[in-house]
Amino acid sequence: SSKDFPKALDNSFNILKNRGEFYSIFPVSMFSEVIHLMIDFRLYPEKCRFIHSYKEDCAKLVLVRAVKNANCQLTVESPLVIYEKTDLYTEEVSLLLKKNKKNANKNIKKRIQK
């Protein structure tokens, strides 16, 4: 919940090394609040990417990369669109899912071999 987010930021700040990276995904409706909280905890937003279900829809989620103790300028990257049309992922999302599946399979094989 949004009430737990400051605690998560505090814990992350304490765990991260200086200039360590923090990633978060959250509803667009919380964007302003989250950015302010990140800055309060010296996790400075460096990049953000709005996530749209479809190209013509408004963004529902936003992905933010923040860096500990690195007062940097925020860059807004191009939007990530999930679906081309109903039940058909965009090429970018398809590639991300394939890459993630390959990495997951490698990790499973390594654990089995141990």
C-alpha positions in Angstrom: 0.0 0.0 0.0 1.0 3.6 -0.4 1.4 3.9 3.4 4.2 1.2 3.3 6.1 3.0 0.5 8.0 5.4 2.7 9.3 2.4 4.8 10.3 0.6 1.6 12.2 3.7 0.5 13.9 4.0 3.8 14.9 0.3 3.8 16.1 0.6 0.2 18.2 3.7 1.0 19.9 1.9 3.9 20.6 -1.2 1.7 21.8 0.5 -1.4 25.4 1.6 -1.9 26.1 5.2 -2.9 24.8 5.7 -6.5 23.0 2.3 -6.2 19.8 2.0 -8.4 16.3 1.7 -7.1 13.4 0.6 -9.4 9.7 1.0 -8.7 6.5 0.6 -10.7 3.3 2.2 -9.4 0.0 3.7 -10.6 0.3 7.0 -12.5 -2.1 8.5 -10.0 0.7 8.3 -7.4 3.4 9.8 -9.6 3.8 13.2 -7.9 3.6 11.7 -4.4 6.2 9.0 -5.1 8.6 11.4 -6.8 8.5 13.7 -3.8 9.0 10.8 -1.4 11.9 9.4 -3.4 13.6 12.8 -3.2 12.9 13.1 0.5 14.7 9.7 1.0 17.6 10.9 -1.3 16.7 8.4 -4.0 16.7 10.8 -7.0 14.6 9.9 -10.0 16.7 9.6 -13.1 14.5 7.9 -15.7 10.8 7.2 -15.9 8.7 5.3 -18.5 4.9 5.4 -18.6 3.2 2.1 -19.4 0.1 2.0 -21.6 -2.1 -1.1 -22.1 -2.8 0.1 -25.7 -1.2 2.9 -27.8 -4.4 5.0 -27.7 -5.0 4.5 -23.9 -3.8 6.7 -21.1 -0.9 5.3 -19.1 -2.0 3.4 -16.0 1.5 2.6 -14.6 4.9 4.2 -14.5 8.3 2.7 -14.0 10.9 4.8 -12.3 14.6 4.3 -11.9 16.1 6.3 -9.1 19.8 6.6 -7.9 20.9 7.0 -4.3 22.6 10.4 -3.6 22.8 11.3 -7.2 20.9 14.6 -7.8 20.3 14.0 -11.5 17.9 15.3 -14.1 14.8 13.3 -14.8 14.5 11.8 -18.3 11.1 10.7 -19.5 11.6 7.8 -21.9 9.3 6.7 -24.7 6.1 4.9 -23.5 6.0 1.2 -23.1 2.8 -0.1 -24.9 1.8 -3.6 -23.8 -0.7 -4.7 -26.4 -0.8 -4.2 -30.2 -4.4 -5.4 -30.1 -6.4 -7.8 -27.9 -4.3 -10.7 -26.8 -1.3 -9.7 -29.0 1.7 -8.2 -27.3 3.7 -5.5 -29.0 7.1 -6.6 -30.4 9.0 -4.9 -27.6 7.0 -6.7 -24.9 7.3 -10.0 -26.7 11.0 -9.6 -26.8 11.2 -8.7 -23.1 9.1 -11.7 -22.2 11.3 -14.1 -24.3 14.4 -12.7 -22.8 13.0 -13.0 -19.3 11.9 -16.6 -19.9 15.4 -17.5 -21.2 17.0 -16.0 -18.1 14.5 -17.8 -15.8 15.2 -21.1 -17.5 19.0 -20.6 -17.1 18.6 -19.9 -13.4 16.4 -23.0 -12.9 19.0 -25.1 -14.6 21.8 -23.7 -12.4 19.8 -24.5 -9.3 19.1 -28.0 -10.4 22.7 -28.7 -11.2 23.9 -27.7 -7.7 
